[in-house]
Amino acid sequence: MLKAISATRYIFTVLLMSLLSVIGVAHAEQKQQVGNFDIHYMALNSTFITPQVAKTYGIERSGYNGLVNITVLNTQLPDNPAVEVEISGIANNLIDARMNLDFKEIREGNAIYYIAEVPFRDDQEVNFTVAIKYTNQLNTTIKFKQKFYVE
């Protein structure tokens, strides 16, 4: 059972990194540099992940459910390690319907991801505002938009 969970987590990590690279190429890199930190972010439809990965992490996999993924890397240290941050956020659509983002921390070896779910309607643009804090070294807010489509 432990090997199956580790394999699932590995697959999830590989999937997210693959999606980051594909989305980065397709939509320009989704990263903000703030001081000594790189903040990587993306939003995607939850159907991009497998049912097994969704079950492992308690994610509702649906054509009407999106995922937000945030990772913060410390570029001042060798190998740019991921750091554990305090994170909160809000998603809102064009008619200003707001929803608090409930981030879950996922750790895979040295990787740390923060994942939140966000419901959407077809062809809907969602605005994200995410506050990130790391000790007294990082205290910032990032904003980005993502258009979602029902699959």
Residue pairs with C-beta under 8 A, 6 or more apart in sequence:
5 56
8 52
8 53
8 56
9 56
9 106
9 108
10 108
11 50
11 52
11 53
12 49
12 53
12 56
12 57
12 106
12 108
13 108
13 109
13 111
13 113
15 48
15 49
15 50
15 53
16 69
16 113
19 42
19 44
19 48
20 30
20 40
20 42
20 69
23 30
23 42
23 44
24 30
24 31
30 40
30 41
30 42
30 144
31 38
31 39
31 40
31 41
32 38
32 39
32 41
32 140
32 142
33 39
33 75
34 138
34 140
35 137
35 138
36 74
36 75
36 76
36 137
37 72
37 73
37 74
37 75
37 83
37 134
37 137
37 138
38 72
38 73
38 75
38 80
39 70
39 71
39 72
39 73
39 132
39 140
39 142
40 70
40 71
40 72
40 73
41 68
41 69
41 70
41 71
41 128
41 130
41 142
41 144
42 68
42 69
43 66
43 67
43 68
43 69
43 118
43 126
43 128
43 144
43 146
43 148
44 66
44 67
44 69
44 146
45 63
45 65
45 66
45 67
45 148
45 149
45 151
46 54
46 59
46 60
46 61
46 62
46 65
46 66
46 67
46 117
47 61
47 62
47 63
47 151
48 67
49 59
49 61
49 67
51 61
53 59
54 60
54 61
57 104
57 106
57 115
58 104
59 65
59 67
59 115
59 117
60 117
63 150
63 151
64 119
64 120
64 121
64 150
65 117
65 118
65 119
65 120
66 117
66 118
66 119
66 120
66 126
66 146
66 148
67 115
67 116
67 117
67 118
68 89
68 91
68 101
68 103
68 115
68 116
68 117
68 118
68 128
68 130
69 113
69 114
69 115
70 87
70 103
70 113
70 114
70 130
70 132
71 82
71 111
71 112
71 113
71 114
72 82
72 83
72 85
72 112
72 132
72 134
72 138
73 80
73 81
73 82
73 83
74 80
74 81
74 82
74 83
81 110
82 110
82 111
82 112
82 113
83 112
83 134
84 105
84 112
84 134
85 114
85 132
85 133
85 134
85 138
86 132
86 133
86 134
87 103
87 114
87 130
87 131
87 132
87 133
88 100
88 101
88 103
88 130
88 131
89 100
89 101
89 103
89 116
89 128
89 129
89 130
89 131
90 98
90 99
90 100
90 101
90 128
90 129
91 98
91 99
91 101
91 118
91 126
91 127
91 128
92 98
92 99
92 126
92 127
92 129
93 120
93 121
93 124
93 125
93 126
93 127
94 124
94 125
99 118
99 119
101 116
101 118
101 128
101 130
102 116
102 117
103 114
103 115
103 116
104 114
104 115
104 116
105 112
105 113
105 114
106 112
106 113
106 114
106 115
107 113
118 126
120 126
120 148
121 148
121 150
122 148
122 149
122 150
123 147
123 148
123 149
123 150
124 147
124 148
125 145
125 146
125 147
125 148
126 145
126 146
126 147
126 148
127 143
127 144
127 145
128 142
128 143
128 144
128 145
128 146
129 141
129 142
129 143
130 141
130 142
130 143
131 140
131 141
132 138
132 139
132 140
132 141
132 142
133 139
133 140
